[in-house]
Amino acid sequence: MSTHPSRLQGPVQCDDRPSYATVLRVPHARRTFAAALAARLCYGTVSLAVLLSVTRATGSYAVSGAVMSLFGGAAVFLMPLRASLVDRHGPRRALLPMAALYGSFLCALAALTWRPGAPAALIAAAAALAGACAPPLGPTMRALWAELVADRSLLRRAYSLDGVAEELLYVSGPALVGVLVGWAPPASGILLSAFLNVAGTCAFVTSPAMPGPRPQPRGKSPGGVRGLLPPVAVATGVGLALSGVELLVLAFAAERSYDTALVPWVLGALSAGSAVGGLVNGAVEWRSAARVRLCWFAVGLGLVIAAAGLAPGLWTLTVAMACAGAFIAPALTTAYLLADETATEGTRTRAGAWVNTGVNAGSSGGVLVTGLLIGRLPLTLCFALAGGTALVAALAAGSRAAGAARVGAAAPR
């Protein structure tokens, strides 16, 4: 007999005015969510820890950049494959081996970079193998929210809460590493990341809320891939725009002779705006469809980023970044919701992973392109191009959604 809470107690019904507290009162939600966040904190600490450790061990920024590319590329582009294993075998059977391998390779990487002198090839191999095994904890938790919460309005609040918490993890993780490396070698940050991931994943998969494996029925395709194009397109556009903004803010401060130490505060306004926007998005009872909201959030983000290039000073730019941030979490939350609506039974984790891949792939590409454009084009134009990527993504998602609607209307009934 299944011990899944939705089967024992029925779907969770929301109050007339459901709140974030209602989300956390769902049976087993607090324990499961806390364990998932503890494990996901690793992804907020590991990048900076690897960067500092490899740079110290090799003395080469070129090597550290290559290692980070291998680590990030393996983690991002193999995520849908790892997520499909979670859908096929269940979180308990799939996540624990991934976490064990991920933690082992991170420990090997920490040992190689503890002192200078290790071969760069071995460091790169350990980093690539670790990235390839990173458990897809975010997509798994979002798929589990959909299992725990039947009401779509309450599910939107759960996704918003999840997105804001994840935003805070990526802000607090580097700060935690900064404190740690003040008295220990940078490789200790890699060990901390391994511990967080393994311990958190163990606590996560032992939650009573965790479902069992749900194999795809034979003769049926995974489905939903075409329907995933709008949320993945917007997620990719958001990633492209945001990664470009980080470099553009730095260039803006340098060009106008501001202290570059102020740049983290400007980017902090972006994160703060995202957190506030995410909470507001979850609290509002939207009447428009998720597809429509998805496009308008991307349009809002693109327009504000484009206009930010006209800011007369750094403090005006800070306000603009806070306004831009207000669209980030709503856009990504809506993308995840739409992916969940599109997914067939047993493919939710994979659907969310594709959105996650889109964000991260866009971030990687945005940094590269923006770095090439800065210095060759005026910053105002660079800001406009960065915002334009979100606008193009919104246009692509809107046209795709409109095409799907026409096909549905024309289909025989």
Sequence and secondary structure as in RCSB ss.txt:
>XXXX:A:sequence
MSTHPSRLQGPVQCDDRPSYATVLRVPHARRTFAAALAARLCYGTVSLAVLLSVTRATGSYAVSGAVMSLFGGAA
VFLMPLRASLVDRHGPRRALLPMAALYGSFLCALAALTWRPGAPAALIAAAAALAGACAPPLGPTMRALWAELVA
DRSLLRRAYSLDGVAEELLYVSGPALVGVLVGWAPPASGILLSAFLNVAGTCAFVTSPAMPGPRPQPRGKSPGGV
RGLLPPVAVATGVGLALSGVELLVLAFAAERSYDTALVPWVLGALSAGSAVGGLVNGAVEWRSAARVRLCWFAVG
LGLVIAAAGLAPGLWTLTVAMACAGAFIAPALTTAYLLADETATEGTRTRAGAWVNTGVNAGSSGGVLVTGLLIG
RLPLTLCFALAGGTALVAALAAGSRAAGAARVGAAAPR
>XXXX:A:secstr
    HHHHH SB   SS  HHHHHTSTTHHHHHHHHHHHHHHHHHHHHHHHHHHHHHH  HHHHHHHHHHHHHHH
HHTHHHHHHHHHHH HHHHHHHHHHHHHHHHHHHHHHHSSTT  HHHHHHHHHHHHHH   HHHHHHHHHHHHB 
 HHHHHHHHHHHHHHHHHHHHHHHHHHHHHTTTS THHHHHHHHHHHHHHHHHHHTSTT        TT     T
GGGHHHHHHHHHHHHHHHHHHHHHHHHHHHTT  GGGHHHHHHHHHHHHHHHHHHHHHS   S HHHHHHHHHHH
HHHHHHHHTT SSHHHHHHHHHHHHHHHHHHHHHHHHHHHHH  TT HHHHHHHHHHHHHHHHHHHHHHHHHHBT
TB HHHHHHHHHHHHHHHHHHHHHHHHHHHHHHHHS  
